[in-house]
């Protein structure tokens, strides 16, 4: 799980004035809710793909009298944020135990497992051992997938910037303080 932690330190002055444990719990619950919304909005703003909706839906948090911790439980949230190596066999809820990653290169292969496409056959290039999945369509042979043991995924940051998070927290904290003054 990728997490964004909110503790006493950045808001020590404000939080120091909140003595009641119930009010501190309420303040950190407000901070948690604000950061959950901020992270969900940031993921959804990546746009276009159900992947980012799933990341947004995986954002969750918890809070108590001293902290709020917000995170995304989607298995690919961290690799998207920081980049890194994805290797076969995969692990996690969608893993099939395959020995290779199937990288779709044909439009008909996008979003599908090779197991969902009939008539694929494997070819291995002799000089470097590269593996490919093809399908014969009429008199044509079309490339559907490139098979790899691992791939480097570039970082595609989706978490809001530190400045954006700080501003969201500042607004939420002062709104909470204002609501206390009025009550």
Helices and strands as residue ranges (DSSP letters): E 2-6, G 9-11, H 12-16, H 21-44, H 50-57, E 59-63, E 68-72, H 77-82, E 84-87, E 101-104, G 107-109, G 114-116, E 120-124, E 131-137, E 140-148, E 150-153, H 162-182
